[in-house]
Structures are given as C-alpha cells and as structure tokens.
Amino acid sequence: MFGISTYLNENIEDVNKYFERLSKFNINTVFTSMHINEEDRDTVLSMMEKVSKIAKNKKFDLMIDISSNTLSKFNMTLDEMIDYYHNLGVKTLRVDFGIGIDEIKKLSENFNIVLNASTIDDDYCNELIKNGINLKGLTVCHNFYPRPDTGLGENLFRNKNKYFKEKGFKIQAFIPGDQVLRGPIYEGLPTLEKHRKSNLLCAYIELVKKFDVDEVIVGDTEISDYYANAINEYINSNRINLRLKEYNLDPISEKVFWNIHKNRKDYSERIIRVSETRLAVKAKIPRMNTVNRPKGTVTIDNENYKRYNGELQITLIDLDSDDRVNVLGYIEDEDICLLKYITEETEFRFI
C-alpha cells in the first residue's frame, strides 16, 4: 500500500493538481495534520473542508493527525470533533499525544485508528486491551523526522516493527519526496535517516521487504511521476525499473534488450541472469566491447560462450573482462541499490 501527504497551509489549487496527477497511480492514503501549531486556525478549518472534498472525489482515504492540541486549538469537545470529521467524510484518524485511552476507545467506535508508533509499549498495549480495544484492528504509524541526523536507525526500527507485528498491529512509515520538500527545513521527511537522500523505489521496497511495513507514505509535499509510477509498477507487478546512464547496443542485442526480463529461480549472488534471451536470440553475437565489468554492468554473452550466446546479465559485484562477454551498458548509480531486490523470478526492465 502506498500513500502521499498534504498540509493545510498549502495552496488549494496546488493540492488539487497534485491529487489529480497522482490519482492515476495506486494511492490509498493521504496524510495530513491538524495539530501543527504554526498553522492558522481559520486557514486550517477552511483548507480541511476543501482537502477532504478533493480526497473523497479521488477515492483517497484521508488520514488526519490529531492530538490534544487539536481539541484546544479548535475549541472542540471530543463529541464535536467526531461530528466534525463525520460530516467531512473522514474515516481514519492518527492519534498523537494527549489523547487518553478512554478517548481512543470512543474514537475507535467511529473511525479507523492509527497510533503514534513512538508511544507504544507493553503498558500502553495492556491499557488498550483492558479497555476492550482489539490491537489487530489498529495501525501504528512511525513519525517522520524533518531535521537531518534525527531519523531512526535500522536496528531500532527493526526491533520496534518486530514488536508491533507480534502484538498484531499493522505498520505505516514515511519516505521523503523528490520534488517539493516541506518547510521550514526542506531536508525531506523520512522515518529512517538512511532514506533522506535515497532512491525512493529502493526506500519503498526496503521498508516493505526488510522491515515489514504495510503502508509507505510520502511525507513531503510532492513526489514525481517517475517515482510514483515506479512504486506503482512494483506494487502491481513486482517489477523493478532500472535506469541506464550509458548504453551501446548492437543490432542483435537490441532486439531483446528492451523486453521485460526475469531473474532465474536459481539466481546467483554474483550476477542477475536472463536465460530467456538465449532462446530469443537466433543469430550469433560477435565479440565486441569485452571490457571490465564493475557492479551494475549490463552484458550479453557472445558467440564465444557457445550455448550461452545471447544470455543477458547484470553484474552484482565487480568482475574482470571476459572475451566471451560483451558489455552493453551501465545501470544509473542511483539505481544500483535496487539490484539486491531482483531475486527469484523478479521482473525488471531497462528504461
């Protein structure tokens, strides 16, 4: 699952254009907040109504971050807030600091509840259970971290998520955007510090595959069509797009190069292998450009490799030159991180 974010101090026309642009992708959730202190009260209320209407039209699930500040800032009782969100068609609330267990119980009878992952421990879970709240019906959402060097480390993140899964929670976490970053710091909004400047598809896959995250949300104000589409392809087809920084194709190799490829079931730790191209290539490929093969080199076996003639490969480690292996091109440096996720029968294509 995949989500985006918007904030209530933005221009509504920009929000509308962004939602329209992203509506063609597999977006489930839109995150926003109603407890950020620096945002003006009247502006927030006006924008909340407009944003909720646009999200509803696009069939996005609007998830609103609330805290005790929300009640005091907007001068609402809990019942008034419940009515307010019902009238807007909101179905999901992320409950942050200052909201008590009894209030969460009441909110859970009216909305899907998401808890702040940083507040969860055994005592908190036991209190939820004592109050008749089923943990398997709840989601926990990690924070994002605007200031560089403050994002979570991998060990803490892994251990927390293991704990959450044992308790039965679903898990959400954030990756940064790659277009308009959110102020006032403008340094990205990731959950994991290592993702602050990373390839966003790689960050998405890592959260899902390595850290058992159920839904990944772009914390910043905007993500590009390129990354939205790349993530969407991965969700729908388990397919990874690989950008090329340099390539030079002979006429025979070009006939198979741009196909959708698949790594072998019995895949190697040293190379990604596409055996099907051996069957598709009918002619003998002459030896050419048999140079050294650093990690991320795309190659094809030439006629000197006998029955392997036409086998397409990508190197996963640095390899020396081989007179039987032609170098066709190189994966973009930013996409090298994706190669480790091309495992058993994973589809990929060059772009």
Secondary structure, DSSP 8 states (H G I E B T S, - for coil): -EEEE--TTS-HHHHHHHHHHHTTS---EEEEES--TTS-HHHHHHHHHHHHHHHHHTT-EEEEEE-HHHHHHTT--HHHHHHHHHHHT--EEEE-TT--HHHHHHHHTTSEEEEEGGG--HHHHHHHHHTT--GGG-EEE-----STT-SB-HHHHHHHHHHHHHHT-EEEEEE--SSS--TTT-S---SBGGGTTS-HHHHHHHHHHTT--SEEEE-SS---HHHHHHHHHHHHH-EEEE-EEEE---HHHHHHHTS-EE--TT--SSEEEETHHHHH--S---------B-TTEEEEE-GGGGGGTT-EEEESS-B---TTEEEEEEE-GGGGGGGGG--TT-EEEE-
